Amino acid sequence: MPDINDIELAFKASEGDLESFEELVSIYYKGILSVSYSVLLNNSDAQDCVQETFLKAYKNISKYN
């Protein structure tokens, strides 16, 4: 469950604060990579999956509420 700081960062990112989005990426990157690798069993594919995940999050962050 995200803590209040994550919620604040997501809200700020939804308002266009790029630094807040970058902080969210730094918080969740390793965890998402770990899950992706455990499913895909290929580091390159897992990194591509993480990149796609954050790209979709970035494109849709303005819809966050």
PQR file of N, CA, C, O and H, with PARSE charges and radii, in Angstrom:
ATOM      1  N   MET A   1       0.849  -1.183   0.000 -0.4000 1.5000
ATOM      2  CA  MET A   1       0.000   0.000   0.000 -0.0000 2.0000
ATOM      3  C   MET A   1       0.891   1.243   0.000  0.5500 1.7000
ATOM      4  O   MET A   1       1.815   1.334   0.808 -0.5500 1.4000
ATOM      5  N   PRO A   2       0.632   2.188  -0.882 -0.5600 1.5000
ATOM      6  CA  PRO A   2       1.461   3.393  -0.927  0.2800 2.0000
ATOM      7  C   PRO A   2       1.292   4.229   0.334  0.5500 1.7000
ATOM      8  O   PRO A   2       0.201   4.317   0.898 -0.5500 1.4000
ATOM      9  N   ASP A   3       2.396   4.843   0.765 -0.4000 1.5000
ATOM     10  CA  ASP A   3       2.267   5.726   1.923 -0.0000 2.0000
ATOM     11  C   ASP A   3       1.828   7.106   1.456  0.5500 1.7000
ATOM     12  O   ASP A   3       1.726   7.357   0.255 -0.5500 1.4000
ATOM     13  H   ASP A   3       3.282   4.771   0.306  0.4000 1.0000
ATOM     14  N   ILE A   4       1.571   7.994   2.398 -0.4000 1.5000
ATOM     15  CA  ILE A   4       1.047   9.324   2.076 -0.0000 2.0000
ATOM     16  C   ILE A   4       2.001  10.091   1.172  0.5500 1.7000
ATOM     17  O   ILE A   4       1.562  10.887   0.343 -0.5500 1.4000
ATOM     18  H   ILE A   4       1.653   7.790   3.374  0.4000 1.0000
ATOM     19  N   ASN A   5       3.310   9.859   1.325 -0.4000 1.5000
ATOM     20  CA  ASN A   5       4.280  10.537   0.478 -0.0000 2.0000
ATOM     21  C   ASN A   5       4.094  10.146  -0.985  0.5500 1.7000
ATOM     22  O   ASN A   5       4.201  10.992  -1.873 -0.5500 1.4000
ATOM     23  H   ASN A   5       3.667   9.212   1.999  0.4000 1.0000
ATOM     24  N   ASP A   6       3.813   8.859  -1.240 -0.4000 1.5000
ATOM     25  CA  ASP A   6       3.586   8.399  -2.603 -0.0000 2.0000
ATOM     26  C   ASP A   6       2.354   9.064  -3.200  0.5500 1.7000
ATOM     27  O   ASP A   6       2.346   9.443  -4.371 -0.5500 1.4000
ATOM     28  H   ASP A   6       3.726   8.172  -0.518  0.4000 1.0000
ATOM     29  N   ILE A   7       1.320   9.202  -2.389 -0.4000 1.5000
ATOM     30  CA  ILE A   7       0.086   9.840  -2.855 -0.0000 2.0000
ATOM     31  C   ILE A   7       0.344  11.301  -3.188  0.5500 1.7000
ATOM     32  O   ILE A   7      -0.134  11.801  -4.206 -0.5500 1.4000
ATOM     33  H   ILE A   7       1.326   8.894  -1.437  0.4000 1.0000
ATOM     34  N   GLU A   8       1.092  11.983  -2.341 -0.4000 1.5000
ATOM     35  CA  GLU A   8       1.434  13.381  -2.594 -0.0000 2.0000
ATOM     36  C   GLU A   8       2.269  13.509  -3.865  0.5500 1.7000
ATOM     37  O   GLU A   8       2.040  14.403  -4.679 -0.5500 1.4000
ATOM     38  H   GLU A   8       1.480  11.576  -1.514  0.4000 1.0000
ATOM     39  N   LEU A   9       3.239  12.609  -4.031 -0.4000 1.5000
ATOM     40  CA  LEU A   9       4.073  12.637  -5.237 -0.0000 2.0000
ATOM     41  C   LEU A   9       3.228  12.402  -6.486  0.5500 1.7000
ATOM     42  O   LEU A   9       3.414  13.081  -7.495 -0.5500 1.4000
ATOM     43  H   LEU A   9       3.426  11.882  -3.370  0.4000 1.0000
ATOM     44  N   ALA A  10       2.305  11.450  -6.425 -0.4000 1.5000
ATOM     45  CA  ALA A  10       1.445  11.162  -7.573 -0.0000 2.0000
ATOM     46  C   ALA A  10       0.562  12.359  -7.895  0.5500 1.7000
ATOM     47  O   ALA A  10       0.359  12.687  -9.065 -0.5500 1.4000
ATOM     48  H   ALA A  10       2.154  10.898  -5.604  0.4000 1.0000
ATOM     49  N   PHE A  11       0.039  13.010  -6.867 -0.4000 1.5000
ATOM     50  CA  PHE A  11      -0.793  14.187  -7.096 -0.0000 2.0000
ATOM     51  C   PHE A  11       0.013  15.311  -7.740  0.5500 1.7000
ATOM     52  O   PHE A  11      -0.442  15.939  -8.696 -0.5500 1.4000
ATOM     53  H   PHE A  11       0.203  12.744  -5.918  0.4000 1.0000
ATOM     54  N   LYS A  12       1.207  15.562  -7.215 -0.4000 1.5000
ATOM     55  CA  LYS A  12       2.057  16.602  -7.795 -0.0000 2.0000
ATOM     56  C   LYS A  12       2.450  16.257  -9.227  0.5500 1.7000
ATOM     57  O   LYS A  12       2.476  17.127 -10.098 -0.5500 1.4000
ATOM     58  H   LYS A  12       1.577  15.052  -6.439  0.4000 1.0000
ATOM     59  N   ALA A  13       2.754  14.985  -9.466 -0.4000 1.5000
ATOM     60  CA  ALA A  13       3.105  14.546 -10.822 -0.0000 2.0000
ATOM     61  C   ALA A  13       1.931  14.748 -11.758  0.5500 1.7000
ATOM     62  O   ALA A  13       2.119  15.117 -12.917 -0.5500 1.4000
ATOM     63  H   ALA A  13       2.733  14.278  -8.758  0.4000 1.0000
ATOM     64  N   SER A  14       0.717  14.510 -11.270 -0.4000 1.5000
ATOM     65  CA  SER A  14      -0.468  14.691 -12.111 -0.0000 2.0000
ATOM     66  C   SER A  14      -0.682  16.147 -12.489  0.5500 1.7000
ATOM     67  O   SER A  14      -1.370  16.453 -13.463 -0.5500 1.4000
ATOM     68  H   SER A  14       0.564  14.210 -10.328  0.4000 1.0000
ATOM     69  N   GLU A  15      -0.084  17.045 -11.706 -0.4000 1.5000
ATOM     70  CA  GLU A  15      -0.161  18.480 -12.000 -0.0000 2.0000
ATOM     71  C   GLU A  15       1.028  18.958 -12.834  0.5500 1.7000
ATOM     72  O   GLU A  15       1.186  20.156 -13.071 -0.5500 1.4000
ATOM     73  H   GLU A  15       0.475  16.797 -10.915  0.4000 1.0000
ATOM     74  N   GLY A  16       1.862  18.011 -13.278 -0.4000 1.5000
ATOM     75  CA  GLY A  16       2.968  18.366 -14.159 -0.0000 2.0000
ATOM     76  C   GLY A  16       4.329  18.456 -13.507  0.5500 1.7000
ATOM     77  O   GLY A  16       5.290  18.853 -14.167 -0.5500 1.4000
ATOM     78  H   GLY A  16       1.733  17.039 -13.086  0.4000 1.0000
ATOM     79  N   ASP A  17       4.449  18.107 -12.247 -0.4000 1.5000
ATOM     80  CA  ASP A  17       5.731  18.169 -11.551 -0.0000 2.0000
ATOM     81  C   ASP A  17       6.584  16.953 -11.925  0.5500 1.7000
ATOM     82  O   ASP A  17       6.399  15.863 -11.385 -0.5500 1.4000
ATOM     83  H   ASP A  17       3.668  17.785 -11.711  0.4000 1.0000
ATOM     84  N   LEU A  18       7.512  17.155 -12.848 -0.4000 1.5000
ATOM     85  CA  LEU A  18       8.346  16.069 -13.359 -0.0000 2.0000
ATOM     86  C   LEU A  18       9.233  15.467 -12.274  0.5500 1.7000
ATOM     87  O   LEU A  18       9.457  14.256 -12.269 -0.5500 1.4000
ATOM     88  H   LEU A  18       7.662  18.041 -13.286  0.4000 1.0000
ATOM     89  N   GLU A  19       9.736  16.276 -11.366 -0.4000 1.5000
ATOM     90  CA  GLU A  19      10.580  15.766 -10.285 -0.0000 2.0000
ATOM     91  C   GLU A  19       9.817  14.784  -9.395  0.5500 1.7000
ATOM     92  O   GLU A  19      10.393  13.808  -8.912 -0.5500 1.4000
ATOM     93  H   GLU A  19       9.554  17.259 -11.370  0.4000 1.0000
ATOM     94  N   SER A  20       8.545  15.034  -9.179 -0.4000 1.5000
ATOM     95  CA  SER A  20       7.733  14.111  -8.387 -0.0000 2.0000
ATOM     96  C   SER A  20       7.567  12.782  -9.102  0.5500 1.7000
ATOM     97  O   SER A  20       7.621  11.723  -8.477 -0.5500 1.4000
ATOM     98  H   SER A  20       8.078  15.826  -9.571  0.4000 1.0000
ATOM     99  N   PHE A  21       7.364  12.836 -10.412 -0.4000 1.5000
ATOM    100  CA  PHE A  21       7.250  11.596 -11.173 -0.0000 2.0000
ATOM    101  C   PHE A  21       8.570  10.833 -11.147  0.5500 1.7000
ATOM    102  O   PHE A  21       8.579   9.612 -10.993 -0.5500 1.4000
ATOM    103  H   PHE A  21       7.321  13.696 -10.921  0.4000 1.0000
ATOM    104  N   GLU A  22       9.671  11.540 -11.294 -0.4000 1.5000
ATOM    105  CA  GLU A  22      10.988  10.893 -11.228 -0.0000 2.0000
ATOM    106  C   GLU A  22      11.208  10.233  -9.874  0.5500 1.7000
ATOM    107  O   GLU A  22      11.809   9.161  -9.800 -0.5500 1.4000
ATOM    108  H   GLU A  22       9.663  12.532 -11.418  0.4000 1.0000
ATOM    109  N   GLU A  23      10.735  10.852  -8.812 -0.4000 1.5000
ATOM    110  CA  GLU A  23      10.857  10.265  -7.475 -0.0000 2.0000
ATOM    111  C   GLU A  23      10.033   8.983  -7.378  0.5500 1.7000
ATOM    112  O   GLU A  23      10.487   7.999  -6.794 -0.5500 1.4000
ATOM    113  H   GLU A  23      10.246  11.722  -8.872  0.4000 1.0000
ATOM    114  N   LEU A  24       8.835   8.988  -7.940 -0.4000 1.5000
ATOM    115  CA  LEU A  24       8.014   7.775  -7.958 -0.0000 2.0000
ATOM    116  C   LEU A  24       8.724   6.656  -8.717  0.5500 1.7000
ATOM    117  O   LEU A  24       8.707   5.500  -8.293 -0.5500 1.4000
ATOM    118  H   LEU A  24       8.466   9.788  -8.414  0.4000 1.0000
ATOM    119  N   VAL A  25       9.343   7.005  -9.834 -0.4000 1.5000
ATOM    120  CA  VAL A  25      10.093   6.008 -10.602 -0.0000 2.0000
ATOM    121  C   VAL A  25      11.212   5.436  -9.737  0.5500 1.7000
ATOM    122  O   VAL A  25      11.408   4.221  -9.699 -0.5500 1.4000
ATOM    123  H   VAL A  25       9.357   7.944 -10.178  0.4000 1.0000
ATOM    124  N   SER A  26      11.933   6.290  -9.057 -0.4000 1.5000
ATOM    125  CA  SER A  26      13.050   5.802  -8.241 -0.0000 2.0000
ATOM    126  C   SER A  26      12.564   4.920  -7.092  0.5500 1.7000
ATOM    127  O   SER A  26      13.271   3.997  -6.688 -0.5500 1.4000
ATOM    128  H   SER A  26      11.773   7.277  -9.088  0.4000 1.0000
ATOM    129  N   ILE A  27      11.393   5.182  -6.568 -0.4000 1.5000
ATOM    130  CA  ILE A  27      10.838   4.382  -5.472 -0.0000 2.0000
ATOM    131  C   ILE A  27      10.408   2.999  -5.969  0.5500 1.7000
ATOM    132  O   ILE A  27      10.670   1.991  -5.312 -0.5500 1.4000
ATOM    133  H   ILE A  27      10.818   5.932  -6.896  0.4000 1.0000
ATOM    134  N   TYR A  28       9.757   2.952  -7.117 -0.4000 1.5000
ATOM    135  CA  TYR A  28       9.123   1.712  -7.575 -0.0000 2.0000
ATOM    136  C   TYR A  28       9.895   0.936  -8.628  0.5500 1.7000
ATOM    137  O   TYR A  28       9.504  -0.184  -8.958 -0.5500 1.4000
ATOM    138  H   TYR A  28       9.544   3.770  -7.651  0.4000 1.0000
ATOM    139  N   TYR A  29      10.974   1.486  -9.167 -0.4000 1.5000
ATOM    140  CA  TYR A  29      11.690   0.831 -10.264 -0.0000 2.0000
ATOM    141  C   TYR A  29      12.141  -0.584  -9.914  0.5500 1.7000
ATOM    142  O   TYR A  29      11.839  -1.526 -10.647 -0.5500 1.4000
ATOM    143  H   TYR A  29      11.292   2.396  -8.899  0.4000 1.0000
ATOM    144  N   LYS A  30      12.850  -0.745  -8.817 -0.4000 1.5000
ATOM    145  CA  LYS A  30      13.402  -2.059  -8.467 -0.0000 2.0000
ATOM    146  C   LYS A  30      12.303  -3.091  -8.233  0.5500 1.7000
ATOM    147  O   LYS A  30      12.434  -4.242  -8.651 -0.5500 1.4000
ATOM    148  H   LYS A  30      13.095   0.019  -8.221  0.4000 1.0000
ATOM    149  N   GLY A  31      11.245  -2.699  -7.583 -0.4000 1.5000
ATOM    150  CA  GLY A  31      10.146  -3.633  -7.318 -0.0000 2.0000
ATOM    151  C   GLY A  31       9.458  -4.087  -8.587  0.5500 1.7000
ATOM    152  O   GLY A  31       9.161  -5.270  -8.752 -0.5500 1.4000
ATOM    153  H   GLY A  31      11.138  -1.764  -7.243  0.4000 1.0000
ATOM    154  N   ILE A  32       9.204  -3.145  -9.486 -0.4000 1.5000
ATOM    155  CA  ILE A  32       8.554  -3.497 -10.750 -0.0000 2.0000
ATOM    156  C   ILE A  32       9.485  -4.344 -11.599  0.5500 1.7000
ATOM    157  O   ILE A  32       9.041  -5.282 -12.260 -0.5500 1.4000
ATOM    158  H   ILE A  32       9.445  -2.184  -9.352  0.4000 1.0000
ATOM    159  N   LEU A  33      10.779  -4.020 -11.586 -0.4000 1.5000
ATOM    160  CA  LEU A  33      11.746  -4.823 -12.330 -0.0000 2.0000
ATOM    161  C   LEU A  33      11.799  -6.243 -11.770  0.5500 1.7000
ATOM    162  O   LEU A  33      11.862  -7.206 -12.534 -0.5500 1.4000
ATOM    163  H   LEU A  33      11.139  -3.257 -11.049  0.4000 1.0000
ATOM    164  N   SER A  34      11.773  -6.377 -10.477 -0.4000 1.5000
ATOM    165  CA  SER A  34      11.820  -7.698  -9.851 -0.0000 2.0000
ATOM    166  C   SER A  34      10.614  -8.550 -10.249  0.5500 1.7000
ATOM    167  O   SER A  34      10.762  -9.719 -10.605 -0.5500 1.4000
ATOM    168  H   SER A  34      11.722  -5.594  -9.857  0.4000 1.0000
ATOM    169  N   VAL A  35       9.437  -7.963 -10.186 -0.4000 1.5000
ATOM    170  CA  VAL A  35       8.227  -8.695 -10.569 -0.0000 2.0000
ATOM    171  C   VAL A  35       8.270  -9.044 -12.053  0.5500 1.7000
ATOM    172  O   VAL A  35       7.940 -10.164 -12.442 -0.5500 1.4000
ATOM    173  H   VAL A  35       9.316  -7.013  -9.897  0.4000 1.0000
ATOM    174  N   SER A  36       8.673  -8.090 -12.872 -0.4000 1.5000
ATOM    175  CA  SER A  36       8.750  -8.326 -14.317 -0.0000 2.0000
ATOM    176  C   SER A  36       9.724  -9.454 -14.634  0.5500 1.7000
ATOM    177  O   SER A  36       9.433 -10.315 -15.465 -0.5500 1.4000
ATOM    178  H   SER A  36       8.941  -7.180 -12.556  0.4000 1.0000
ATOM    179  N   TYR A  37      10.873  -9.450 -13.977 -0.4000 1.5000
ATOM    180  CA  TYR A  37      11.861 -10.498 -14.226 -0.0000 2.0000
ATOM    181  C   TYR A  37      11.338 -11.861 -13.769  0.5500 1.7000
ATOM    182  O   TYR A  37      11.573 -12.869 -14.436 -0.5500 1.4000
ATOM    183  H   TYR A  37      11.109  -8.751 -13.302  0.4000 1.0000
ATOM    184  N   SER A  38      10.638 -11.897 -12.648 -0.4000 1.5000
ATOM    185  CA  SER A  38      10.130 -13.177 -12.150 -0.0000 2.0000
ATOM    186  C   SER A  38       9.096 -13.779 -13.097  0.5500 1.7000
ATOM    187  O   SER A  38       8.914 -14.996 -13.122 -0.5500 1.4000
ATOM    188  H   SER A  38      10.447 -11.079 -12.107  0.4000 1.0000
ATOM    189  N   VAL A  39       8.431 -12.951 -13.861 -0.4000 1.5000
ATOM    190  CA  VAL A  39       7.452 -13.439 -14.837 -0.0000 2.0000
ATOM    191  C   VAL A  39       8.121 -13.766 -16.168  0.5500 1.7000
ATOM    192  O   VAL A  39       7.844 -14.804 -16.768 -0.5500 1.4000
ATOM    193  H   VAL A  39       8.579 -11.962 -13.841  0.4000 1.0000
ATOM    194  N   LEU A  40       8.999 -12.882 -16.625 -0.4000 1.5000
ATOM    195  CA  LEU A  40       9.579 -13.008 -17.965 -0.0000 2.0000
ATOM    196  C   LEU A  40      10.867 -13.821 -18.025  0.5500 1.7000
ATOM    197  O   LEU A  40      11.207 -14.378 -19.069 -0.5500 1.4000
ATOM    198  H   LEU A  40       9.224 -12.039 -16.137  0.4000 1.0000
ATOM    199  N   LEU A  41      11.582 -13.888 -16.907 -0.4000 1.5000
ATOM    200  CA  LEU A  41      12.849 -14.634 -16.811 -0.0000 2.0000
ATOM    201  C   LEU A  41      13.886 -14.209 -17.852  0.5500 1.7000
ATOM    202  O   LEU A  41      14.694 -15.015 -18.315 -0.5500 1.4000
ATOM    203  H   LEU A  41      11.306 -13.435 -16.059  0.4000 1.0000
ATOM    204  N   ASN A  42      13.842 -12.932 -18.205 -0.4000 1.5000
ATOM    205  CA  ASN A  42      14.799 -12.364 -19.156 -0.0000 2.0000
ATOM    206  C   ASN A  42      14.998 -10.906 -18.773  0.5500 1.7000
ATOM    207  O   ASN A  42      14.045 -10.127 -18.769 -0.5500 1.4000
ATOM    208  H   ASN A  42      13.186 -12.278 -17.829  0.4000 1.0000
ATOM    209  N   ASN A  43      16.243 -10.530 -18.449 -0.4000 1.5000
ATOM    210  CA  ASN A  43      16.501  -9.184 -17.953 -0.0000 2.0000
ATOM    211  C   ASN A  43      16.142  -8.100 -18.966  0.5500 1.7000
ATOM    212  O   ASN A  43      15.552  -7.085 -18.597 -0.5500 1.4000
ATOM    213  H   ASN A  43      17.018 -11.163 -18.452  0.4000 1.0000
ATOM    214  N   SER A  44      16.478  -8.295 -20.198 -0.4000 1.5000
ATOM    215  CA  SER A  44      16.193  -7.300 -21.231 -0.0000 2.0000
ATOM    216  C   SER A  44      14.684  -7.097 -21.392  0.5500 1.7000
ATOM    217  O   SER A  44      14.206  -5.965 -21.468 -0.5500 1.4000
ATOM    218  H   SER A  44      16.958  -9.119 -20.498  0.4000 1.0000
ATOM    219  N   ASP A  45      13.949  -8.192 -21.442 -0.4000 1.5000
ATOM    220  CA  ASP A  45      12.492  -8.095 -21.554 -0.0000 2.0000
ATOM    221  C   ASP A  45      11.890  -7.445 -20.315  0.5500 1.7000
ATOM    222  O   ASP A  45      10.955  -6.651 -20.415 -0.5500 1.4000
ATOM    223  H   ASP A  45      14.337  -9.112 -21.380  0.4000 1.0000
ATOM    224  N   ALA A  46      12.426  -7.781 -19.157 -0.4000 1.5000
ATOM    225  CA  ALA A  46      11.924  -7.193 -17.911 -0.0000 2.0000
ATOM    226  C   ALA A  46      12.161  -5.685 -17.889  0.5500 1.7000
ATOM    227  O   ALA A  46      11.288  -4.930 -17.461 -0.5500 1.4000
ATOM    228  H   ALA A  46      13.186  -8.426 -19.075  0.4000 1.0000
ATOM    229  N   GLN A  47      13.326  -5.243 -18.342 -0.4000 1.5000
ATOM    230  CA  GLN A  47      13.603  -3.804 -18.394 -0.0000 2.0000
ATOM    231  C   GLN A  47      12.687  -3.106 -19.390  0.5500 1.7000
ATOM    232  O   GLN A  47      12.231  -1.991 -19.139 -0.5500 1.4000
ATOM    233  H   GLN A  47      14.035  -5.857 -18.689  0.4000 1.0000
ATOM    234  N   ASP A  48      12.417  -3.759 -20.523 -0.4000 1.5000
ATOM    235  CA  ASP A  48      11.472  -3.192 -21.495 -0.0000 2.0000
ATOM    236  C   ASP A  48      10.083  -3.054 -20.876  0.5500 1.7000
ATOM    237  O   ASP A  48       9.391  -2.059 -21.095 -0.5500 1.4000
ATOM    238  H   ASP A  48      12.788  -4.664 -20.727  0.4000 1.0000
ATOM    239  N   CYS A  49       9.686  -4.056 -20.106 -0.4000 1.5000
ATOM    240  CA  CYS A  49       8.389  -4.041 -19.442 -0.0000 2.0000
ATOM    241  C   CYS A  49       8.300  -2.882 -18.446  0.5500 1.7000
ATOM    242  O   CYS A  49       7.287  -2.185 -18.381 -0.5500 1.4000
ATOM    243  H   CYS A  49      10.248  -4.864 -19.929  0.4000 1.0000
ATOM    244  N   VAL A  50       9.360  -2.685 -17.681 -0.4000 1.5000
ATOM    245  CA  VAL A  50       9.393  -1.580 -16.722 -0.0000 2.0000
ATOM    246  C   VAL A  50       9.296  -0.245 -17.452  0.5500 1.7000
ATOM    247  O   VAL A  50       8.563   0.650 -17.031 -0.5500 1.4000
ATOM    248  H   VAL A  50      10.183  -3.251 -17.734  0.4000 1.0000
ATOM    249  N   GLN A  51      10.027  -0.118 -18.531 -0.4000 1.5000
ATOM    250  CA  GLN A  51       9.983   1.120 -19.305 -0.0000 2.0000
ATOM    251  C   GLN A  51       8.569   1.381 -19.828  0.5500 1.7000
ATOM    252  O   GLN A  51       8.081   2.509 -19.753 -0.5500 1.4000
ATOM    253  H   GLN A  51      10.623  -0.845 -18.873  0.4000 1.0000
ATOM    254  N   GLU A  52       7.922   0.369 -20.347 -0.4000 1.5000
ATOM    255  CA  GLU A  52       6.550   0.514 -20.841 -0.0000 2.0000
ATOM    256  C   GLU A  52       5.595   0.873 -19.706  0.5500 1.7000
ATOM    257  O   GLU A  52       4.686   1.683 -19.883 -0.5500 1.4000
ATOM    258  H   GLU A  52       8.318  -0.547 -20.409  0.4000 1.0000
ATOM    259  N   THR A  53       5.807   0.268 -18.549 -0.4000 1.5000
ATOM    260  CA  THR A  53       4.960   0.550 -17.387 -0.0000 2.0000
ATOM    261  C   THR A  53       5.039   2.017 -17.004  0.5500 1.7000
ATOM    262  O   THR A  53       4.013   2.670 -16.812 -0.5500 1.4000
ATOM    263  H   THR A  53       6.546  -0.390 -18.406  0.4000 1.0000
ATOM    264  N   PHE A  54       6.254   2.537 -16.892 -0.4000 1.5000
ATOM    265  CA  PHE A  54       6.404   3.940 -16.502 -0.0000 2.0000
ATOM    266  C   PHE A  54       5.987   4.891 -17.610  0.5500 1.7000
ATOM    267  O   PHE A  54       5.508   5.988 -17.324 -0.5500 1.4000
ATOM    268  H   PHE A  54       7.088   2.007 -17.048  0.4000 1.0000
ATOM    269  N   LEU A  55       6.153   4.505 -18.845 -0.4000 1.5000
ATOM    270  CA  LEU A  55       5.691   5.340 -19.954 -0.0000 2.0000
ATOM    271  C   LEU A  55       4.167   5.473 -19.909  0.5500 1.7000
ATOM    272  O   LEU A  55       3.632   6.571 -20.063 -0.5500 1.4000
ATOM    273  H   LEU A  55       6.542   3.614 -19.077  0.4000 1.0000
ATOM    274  N   LYS A  56       3.475   4.358 -19.699 -0.4000 1.5000
ATOM    275  CA  LYS A  56       2.012   4.409 -19.591 -0.0000 2.0000
ATOM    276  C   LYS A  56       1.585   5.223 -18.375  0.5500 1.7000
ATOM    277  O   LYS A  56       0.629   5.994 -18.443 -0.5500 1.4000
ATOM    278  H   LYS A  56       3.910   3.466 -19.574  0.4000 1.0000
ATOM    279  N   ALA A  57       2.290   5.050 -17.274 -0.4000 1.5000
ATOM    280  CA  ALA A  57       1.972   5.828 -16.071 -0.0000 2.0000
ATOM    281  C   ALA A  57       2.158   7.319 -16.345  0.5500 1.7000
ATOM    282  O   ALA A  57       1.319   8.130 -15.953 -0.5500 1.4000
ATOM    283  H   ALA A  57       3.067   4.423 -17.219  0.4000 1.0000
ATOM    284  N   TYR A  58       3.242   7.680 -17.007 -0.4000 1.5000
ATOM    285  CA  TYR A  58       3.514   9.091 -17.298 -0.0000 2.0000
ATOM    286  C   TYR A  58       2.450   9.684 -18.221  0.5500 1.7000
ATOM    287  O   TYR A  58       1.991  10.806 -18.010 -0.5500 1.4000
ATOM    288  H   TYR A  58       3.924   7.021 -17.325  0.4000 1.0000
ATOM    289  N   LYS A  59       2.064   8.925 -19.239 -0.4000 1.5000
ATOM    290  CA  LYS A  59       1.062   9.424 -20.191 -0.0000 2.0000
ATOM    291  C   LYS A  59      -0.306   9.593 -19.529  0.5500 1.7000
ATOM    292  O   LYS A  59      -1.104  10.425 -19.962 -0.5500 1.4000
ATOM    293  H   LYS A  59       2.437   8.013 -19.410  0.4000 1.0000
ATOM    294  N   ASN A  60      -0.580   8.820 -18.494 -0.4000 1.5000
ATOM    295  CA  ASN A  60      -1.899   8.845 -17.878 -0.0000 2.0000
ATOM    296  C   ASN A  60      -1.940   9.465 -16.494  0.5500 1.7000
ATOM    297  O   ASN A  60      -2.987   9.447 -15.847 -0.5500 1.4000
ATOM    298  H   ASN A  60       0.068   8.145 -18.142  0.4000 1.0000
ATOM    299  N   ILE A  61      -0.814  10.019 -16.018 -0.4000 1.5000
ATOM    300  CA  ILE A  61      -0.748  10.551 -14.660 -0.0000 2.0000
ATOM    301  C   ILE A  61      -1.715  11.729 -14.463  0.5500 1.7000
ATOM    302  O   ILE A  61      -2.158  11.987 -13.344 -0.5500 1.4000
ATOM    303  H   ILE A  61       0.036  10.033 -16.544  0.4000 1.0000
ATOM    304  N   SER A  62      -2.035  12.431 -15.534 -0.4000 1.5000
ATOM    305  CA  SER A  62      -2.947  13.564 -15.406 -0.0000 2.0000
ATOM    306  C   SER A  62      -4.365  13.111 -15.048  0.5500 1.7000
ATOM    307  O   SER A  62      -5.173  13.922 -14.595 -0.5500 1.4000
ATOM    308  H   SER A  62      -1.675  12.221 -16.443  0.4000 1.0000
ATOM    309  N   LYS A  63      -4.670  11.842 -15.242 -0.4000 1.5000
ATOM    310  CA  LYS A  63      -5.979  11.294 -14.899 -0.0000 2.0000
ATOM    311  C   LYS A  63      -6.061  10.858 -13.442  0.5500 1.7000
ATOM    312  O   LYS A  63      -7.131  10.483 -12.961 -0.5500 1.4000
ATOM    313  H   LYS A  63      -4.014  11.183 -15.610  0.4000 1.0000
ATOM    314  N   TYR A  64      -4.920  10.907 -12.731 -0.4000 1.5000
ATOM    315  CA  TYR A  64      -4.873  10.460 -11.337 -0.0000 2.0000
ATOM    316  C   TYR A  64      -5.711  11.356 -10.455  0.5500 1.7000
ATOM    317  O   TYR A  64      -5.652  12.581 -10.558 -0.5500 1.4000
ATOM    318  H   TYR A  64      -4.051  11.211 -13.121  0.4000 1.0000
ATOM    319  N   ASN A  65      -6.494  10.738  -9.586 -0.4000 1.5000
ATOM    320  CA  ASN A  65      -7.216  11.541  -8.574 -0.0000 2.0000
ATOM    321  C   ASN A  65      -7.335  10.764  -7.291  0.5500 1.7000
ATOM    322  O   ASN A  65      -7.906  11.259  -6.320 -0.5500 1.4000
ATOM    323  H   ASN A  65      -6.542   9.742  -9.502  0.4000 1.0000
TER
END
